[in-house]
């Protein structure tokens, strides 16, 4: 099942497996819509972990989901 078939295309890149990526986000300092920011945070941390695998998003282990990334 594709969520936005008219907007995005999934493309498999053979040989890309060694180049892993991490999904991350940063909070806005002064968001235009603070309630929307809070709603997204709530969704991400309460539902995404269960929903993402159903739509072929990356699987995350307990140690990865919600972890703080060291950017140094």
URZIRA-V930770 format. One record per backbone hydrogen bond with DSSP energy under -0.5 kcal/mol. CO is the residue of the C=O (numbers start at 1). NH is the residue of the N-H. If there is no record, write none. Layout:
{{CO/NH} {CO/NH}}
This chain:
{{4/7} {4/8} {9/11} {12/14} {13/16} {16/19} {18/20} {22/24} {33/36} {33/37} {34/38} {35/39} {36/40} {37/41} {38/42} {39/43} {40/44} {41/45} {42/46} {43/47} {43/48} {44/49} {47/50} {47/51} {48/52} {51/54} {51/55} {52/55} {52/57} {53/56} {61/64} {61/65} {64/67} {69/71}}
